[in-house]
Amino acid sequence: SQHFQDPQAVFDQIDAQFQLNDQALIDLAKTFLAEFRLGLEAYNQDMAMIPTFVTGVPDGTEKGTFLALDLGGTNLRVCEVVLNGDKTFNLRQQKYKVSDALKTGEATALFDYLADSVDAFLTDRALSSPLSPTRDEDAPDFLPLGMTFSFPVEQTALNSGKILTWTKGFSAKNAVGNDVVKLLQDAFDRKHIHVKCVALVNDTVGALLSRAYTAGGCLTGAIFGTGTNGAYLEEVAKIKKLAKSPTAPKDGYMLINTEWGAFNNSRSHLPSTPYDMALDRLSINVRYQAFEKFISGMYLGEITRLLLISLIDATPKPLVFGGKSTPVLNNQWALDTSVMSDVEEAWADGGENNVPPFASFESGILTPHVRERLNAVREVVVKQFGFDGADVSLRDAAIVRWASLLVTRRAGLLSGVAIAAVLLQTGRANFPEPDGTHKPVKAERISVGVDGSLIEHYPNFERTLRESLRILVGPIVEQNVDIGLAKDGSGVGAALCALQATKAL
Ligand code: ADP
């Protein structure tokens, strides 16, 4: 018996599962806001809304020299940051690799490694010319360090916070529930390293602070890298759960680390495709960081890989690569999101949708321009997937590009939902009226500090994010949103936090 397969219907069905129309985006933003408010009132599993105890935003006049340690992304970074007090800074940094064994082993081993890396950095620094030639007479006999720790932490002061959970491939044992500053300080002390960790900061907060320093102010910071998360400046009066904290201020402002990567952990807000489900099932944090798994660099390649594999495995006939596969396609996590970036770059100005339906795809009906662009995509696919040239047709190249676009476009639109939610929460914008127009708000530039390879390098990611913003908050507010890279955000942000902390010492 033969079962029916209409190839184009298969492609259309997959396509439909990734689409988010205007109403879906509006509904999501409303749910996002509701989750924000729940999280500001009490502990909320879907959106932690963590008070950071950072109560102000720099304006660029800050001065001083600080060490910064950044753990939470692909690399461990140690830096020395000199804030010049004129919106500029000097920074020297060294990256260290964190092995999977360290990520998943004992926490003490991980924190010993962090301390050793700082020690190695200081030794190197002593051997080279100083970044900051003058040293204060009354400088303390320890070096103040700000730590950027990009995992969910329940912060109780600028220099203490309990690890709530690991994300992004980390799972070190005996860390969750402990104070991360103490874990690091104990490692320094065990090794007699004269460094004092004075401040703990999340990378989103770092991005916000560093953008504020170089731009003279900032409302929100957002990361679109290995993971995704956002922070913004909230009124203390609205952070209802702070009322219970004896150490918290009673008024003014405080930065909130939203931990929006956990949106949709309940699975009730966002439609998941079978690829999302498979990715989640095989991840080390099943049912956690649901929103992040739709959006960030660690996951987009994997979703695309699973989609392509389903086409290779289609019956009765394969729908791509003549049914052939390669290790990059066969192995979990082997397709890096940067490959999709390369595909999109090769496609360049090939246009959004001007490839004929794959079912009737004949290279003869392609315009010379589209043929040329598809050939460039084909070269990327051959090289990065590890195919023999003869195994990849122009049609296959068009399918890979389509798959990459589906997955990243959804990510970009959802990223816009998160940013829009902050604008709506802080009164910078209004939802559309029933007729689609937006009630006006005070016209002002809104500074958004961003960091991460996805927003920095993925072609059109910001454009798609803005498309979503226009739908949600209208074109006038969207145009007033100034999205700027928080260069070296985690280093500079940690330094700015360490400055706030040493002032209080
Ligand atoms: P982190 O968030 O870990 O500090 P990055 O911002 O560099 O670091 O993000 C790394 C993630 O971005 C990885 O998951 C990687 O797959 C992805 N990535 C790296 N280069 C690119 C690129 N050119 N385009 C899109 N994603 C990329």
Boltz pocket constraint, residues with backbone or C-beta under 6 A from the ligand:
constraints:
  - pocket:
      binder: B
      contacts: [[A, 72], [A, 73], [A, 74], [A, 75], [A, 224], [A, 225], [A, 226], [A, 227], [A, 296], [A, 297], [A, 298], [A, 299], [A, 336], [A, 337], [A, 338], [A, 341], [A, 451], [A, 452], [A, 453], [A, 454], [A, 457], [A, 458]]
      max_distance: 6.0
